[in-house]
Every structure is written in C-alpha cells, then in structure tokens.
Amino acid sequence: MNLNLKKPIVFFDLETTGLNTSKDRIVEISLLKIAPNGTQDQKTYRVNPE
C-alpha cells in the first residue's frame, strides 16, 4: 500500500495481559513511524506488568 503523506504518521500497538482495563496491564508497546519519504522507524518496549 502506498501512503501519500505530507507529515510523518505513527502507528501504536499495545500487547496486554487481557481485555479488562481495570485489572489487566500493558506488557509491550510497539511504535512504527513512517516519514513522507517512505523511511520507517520501529521501536518496541517491553513493560514489567507488576
């Protein structure tokens, strides 16, 4: 898929221990940044769900 971007766009993905927002926790956060020239920067962070 081609994106016609004028500014960078960032996509977020969260991995959790479940679907209950009052009980479950985020364990991983991933980010994908796409620049108008097509370059991509990806970061993934693991979070301790204590």
Phi and psi restraints in degrees (value plus and minus 20) as a CYANA .aco file:
   2 ASN   PHI    -117.0   -77.0
   2 ASN   PSI     113.0   153.0
   3 LEU   PHI    -128.7   -88.7
   3 LEU   PSI     111.9   151.9
   4 ASN   PHI    -118.8   -78.8
   4 ASN   PSI      69.0   109.0
   5 LEU   PHI    -119.2   -79.2
   5 LEU   PSI     122.7   162.7
   6 LYS   PHI    -123.2   -83.2
   6 LYS   PSI     -43.6    -3.6
   7 LYS   PHI    -155.2  -115.2
   7 LYS   PSI     139.0   179.0
   8 PRO   PHI     -81.7   -41.7
   8 PRO   PSI     132.4   172.4
   9 ILE   PHI    -147.8  -107.8
   9 ILE   PSI     124.1   164.1
  10 VAL   PHI    -142.5  -102.5
  10 VAL   PSI     112.7   152.7
  11 PHE   PHI    -127.5   -87.5
  11 PHE   PSI     117.1   157.1
  12 PHE   PHI    -132.7   -92.7
  12 PHE   PSI     122.9   162.9
  13 ASP   PHI    -155.0  -115.0
  13 ASP   PSI     108.1   148.1
  14 LEU   PHI    -133.3   -93.3
  14 LEU   PSI     115.1   155.1
  15 GLU   PHI    -130.0   -90.0
  15 GLU   PSI     111.8   151.8
  16 THR   PHI    -146.5  -106.5
  16 THR   PSI     150.0   190.0
  17 THR   PHI    -101.6   -61.6
  17 THR   PSI     -25.9    14.1
  18 GLY   PHI     153.8   193.8
  18 GLY   PSI    -187.7  -147.7
  19 LEU   PHI    -123.1   -83.1
  19 LEU   PSI     -27.7    12.3
  20 ASN   PHI    -104.1   -64.1
  20 ASN   PSI      88.5   128.5
  21 THR   PHI     -88.8   -48.8
  21 THR   PSI     -41.4    -1.4
  22 SER   PHI    -107.7   -67.7
  22 SER   PSI     -34.6     5.4
  23 LYS   PHI    -137.1   -97.1
  23 LYS   PSI     -60.9   -20.9
  24 ASP   PHI    -105.9   -65.9
  24 ASP   PSI     142.5   182.5
  25 ARG   PHI    -146.4  -106.4
  25 ARG   PSI     139.1   179.1
  26 ILE   PHI     -98.8   -58.8
  26 ILE   PSI     110.8   150.8
  27 VAL   PHI    -134.3   -94.3
  27 VAL   PSI     -37.0     3.0
  28 GLU   PHI    -173.1  -133.1
  28 GLU   PSI     118.7   158.7
  29 ILE   PHI    -144.6  -104.6
  29 ILE   PSI     107.0   147.0
  30 SER   PHI    -141.2  -101.2
  30 SER   PSI     120.9   160.9
  31 LEU   PHI    -147.0  -107.0
  31 LEU   PSI     118.7   158.7
  32 LEU   PHI    -148.7  -108.7
  32 LEU   PSI      96.5   136.5
  33 LYS   PHI    -127.0   -87.0
  33 LYS   PSI     107.2   147.2
  34 ILE   PHI    -135.8   -95.8
  34 ILE   PSI     103.7   143.7
  35 ALA   PHI    -108.2   -68.2
  35 ALA   PSI     141.1   181.1
  36 PRO   PHI     -77.4   -37.4
  36 PRO   PSI     -48.3    -8.3
  37 ASN   PHI    -103.6   -63.6
  37 ASN   PSI     -18.7    21.3
  38 GLY   PHI      76.9   116.9
  38 GLY   PSI     -28.6    11.4
  39 THR   PHI     -88.9   -48.9
  39 THR   PSI     128.0   168.0
  40 GLN   PHI    -144.3  -104.3
  40 GLN   PSI     123.0   163.0
  41 ASP   PHI    -150.3  -110.3
  41 ASP   PSI     104.4   144.4
  42 GLN   PHI    -141.7  -101.7
  42 GLN   PSI     116.8   156.8
  43 LYS   PHI    -153.6  -113.6
  43 LYS   PSI     122.4   162.4
  44 THR   PHI    -152.6  -112.6
  44 THR   PSI     112.3   152.3
  45 TYR   PHI    -143.5  -103.5
  45 TYR   PSI     110.9   150.9
  46 ARG   PHI    -116.8   -76.8
  46 ARG   PSI     117.8   157.8
  47 VAL   PHI    -138.1   -98.1
  47 VAL   PSI     116.4   156.4
  48 ASN   PHI     -98.2   -58.2
  48 ASN   PSI      96.2   136.2
  49 PRO   PHI    -104.0   -64.0
  49 PRO   PSI      13.0    53.0
